Amino acid sequence: MLEESIAYAQVRKTFGKAIGEHQAIQIKLADMATRVEAARLLTESAAEAYDTGERWIWRQEWLSYLLRKRL
């Protein structure tokens, strides 16, 4: 979804320029990229904790779920 949003921002034009050149859109895309990366890292952390037999992986699972849900 992030890649499609970036591609669309480069193609769609308003007021004579691509919407990706507007600061508001750049901020939204940066926020989306940050959330995607955070969710990915939390998911990897939860998987690693599960693989090593860590007992309290529910925290990583729920944080990852909440971040992915907000995407």
N, C-alpha and C positions, 0 to 999 in steps of 0.2 A: 504494500500500500504506500509506503514511503517513496519508493522509487517512482511509482506511478504519479504521485503528487508532485514530485520534483519535475518529472517530464512534462506534466500538464502546465506547471508554473512557467516553464520555459517556452511553451507553445502559445498558450492563451494570452491575448493582448487586450489591454485596456488603456485608454488615453495615449495610444500610440507606442506603448512599450509592453514587454512581457510582464505578466503579473509577478513573476519571480524577482523582478527588479524593484518592486515596492517593498519598503522596509517592513510593513505589517505582515506581508506574506513570508518574508525571510524569517521573521521572528517565529511565526507559526510552524514553519518547516523545521527550524532549529529545535523548537520545543518537541516536535514530533520525533525527530531523530534522537534527541536525548532520552525520551521515554522508551523508544524502541531498544536502544542500547542498554538502558537500565534493566528493562524486562529480560533481555537476552542474558545479561550477566547474572541476574538473580536466578533465572532458570538453570543456568550452568552451575551456579553455586548449590542450588537445591539438589541437582543431579549428582554432583560430586559428594555432597553430604550423605545422600542416600547410598551411593556406592561404597562409602567408607563406613557405613553402619551408624552414622551419627543419629542420635536419638531425637534431637529437636529440630527437624527439618521443616516443621510446619510453618515457621516464621518466614523462611525463604519462599515456600510454596505460596503462602497467602500474599506476600508482597509482590511476587511475580504475577500472580493472578490479578491483583488489583491494578497493577500497572498495565497489564495487557488489556484489561477490561476498559480502561480509560483511553486506549488507543482508538 
